[in-house]
Amino acid sequence: MKPLLILTSLVLGGFLALWAVCALVMRVQGAL
């Protein structure tokens, strides 16, 4: 794999993980 492709996949993975955490936090705050 090309280094650029690995870097891109890591950035996208981190972005998705951050979005999932934010969505979970918003859901928890909405439930309280």
N, C-alpha and C positions, 0 to 999 in steps of 0.2 A: 504493500500500500504506500501511496505517496504521503509524505509528512503533512502536506496541505490538507489532504483528505482526512487524515487522522485528527488534525487540529480542528477542522470544520465539524467533524462528528462529535468531538468533545465539547465544542461550544454549543452545538444544538442540544446535546444531551444535558448540559448544565442549564440551558435556558428552559428546557422542558421540566427539569427537576425543580427549578425555581418557581415556575408557573404552578406546578402541582402543589408545592408548599404554600404558596400564596392562596391558592384556591381552597386548600384545607383550612388555613387560618381564617379566611373569610367565612367559611362554612361554620367553623367552631364559634366564631364571634356572633354569627347570626343565630346560633342555637342557644346562646347564653341570654 
